[in-house]
Amino acid sequence: MIWDKAQDLGRLIGQSDEYKALRRAESALREDKDTVAKLEKIQTLARDVDQLLAQGQMPTPEVSESYETAVRELEVSATGQAYAVARANFDKLMAKVNEQISAGMEKGAQSNIITLS
């Protein structure tokens, strides 16, 4: 029963406007060559920073500045902004879904009625 309900919830979330907007924004990101290049640069710099931190070293100011600049450039691009808005809206939807699940769990935990179906 739980798995069926979970699949139903997943199907409804997949049909939501927020999910559809997020998928369109992700598709637009992948199709925009400039944005893809910015994302690749951010990922490369993030890996470099992670490696330095794993070795107990701090990134140089140049690396930190390059990373921050790349992130800012992505954020101010139209494609990046559209993705950020779509992601935020989807995250809000999922937060509400999780709140409702938690509320349902609390009610279920307090109920003396056992349901098997």
WOHUTA-V657412 format. One record per pair of residues at least 24 apart in sequence whose ideal C-beta (glycine too) atoms are under 10 Angstrom apart, sorted by sequence separation. I is the first residue (numbers start at 1). J is the second residue. D is the distance in whole Angstrom. If there is no record, write none. Layout:
I&J&D ; I&J&D
//
This chain:
42&66&10 ; 45&69&10 ; 46&70&9 ; 41&66&8 ; 42&67&7 ; 45&70&6 ; 46&71&9 ; 41&67&9 ; 44&70&9 ; 45&71&9 ; 42&69&10 ; 43&70&10 ; 41&69&9 ; 42&70&5 ; 41&70&5 ; 42&71&6 ; 40&70&10 ; 41&71&10 ; 39&70&9 ; 42&73&9 ; 38&70&6 ; 41&73&9 ; 42&74&7 ; 37&70&10 ; 38&71&9 ; 41&74&9 ; 38&72&10 ; 38&73&6 ; 39&74&7 ; 38&74&5 ; 37&74&10 ; 38&75&10 ; 35&73&9 ; 34&73&9 ; 35&74&7 ; 38&77&7 ; 34&74&10 ; 38&79&9 ; 39&80&9 ; 35&77&6 ; 38&80&8 ; 34&77&7 ; 35&78&9 ; 36&79&10 ; 35&79&5 ; 29&74&9 ; 32&77&8 ; 34&79&8 ; 35&80&6 ; 32&78&9 ; 34&80&10 ; 32&79&5 ; 29&77&10 ; 31&79&9 ; 32&80&9 ; 35&83&8 ; 30&79&10 ; 28&78&9 ; 29&79&6 ; 28&79&5 ; 29&80&8 ; 32&83&10 ; 28&80&10 ; 29&82&8 ; 25&79&8 ; 28&82&6 ; 29&83&5 ; 25&80&9 ; 28&83&7 ; 25&81&9 ; 27&83&10 ; 25&82&5 ; 26&83&7 ; 29&86&10 ; 24&82&8 ; 25&83&4 ; 28&86&9 ; 24&83&10 ; 25&84&8 ; 25&85&8 ; 26&86&8 ; 21&82&9 ; 22&83&8 ; 25&86&4 ; 26&87&9 ; 21&83&10 ; 24&86&7 ; 25&87&7 ; 22&85&10 ; 23&86&8 ; 21&85&8 ; 22&86&4 ; 25&89&10 ; 21&86&5 ; 22&87&6 ; 25&90&9 ; 20&86&9 ; 21&87&9 ; 22&88&10 ; 19&86&9 ; 22&89&8 ; 23&90&9 ; 18&86&8 ; 21&89&7 ; 22&90&4 ; 18&87&10 ; 21&90&7 ; 22&91&9 ; 18&88&10 ; 19&89&10 ; 20&90&10 ; 18&89&5 ; 19&90&6 ; 22&93&9 ; 17&89&8 ; 18&90&5 ; 16&89&10 ; 17&90&10 ; 18&91&9 ; 16&90&8 ; 18&92&8 ; 19&93&8 ; 18&93&4 ; 19&94&9 ; 17&93&9 ; 18&94&8 ; 13&90&9 ; 16&93&6 ; 16&94&10 ; 13&93&7 ; 13&94&8 ; 16&97&9 ; 13&97&7 ; 12&97&9 ; 9&97&7 ; 9&100&10 ; 9&101&8 ; 6&101&10 ; 5&104&10 ; 1&115&8 ; 1&116&8 ; 1&117&6
//
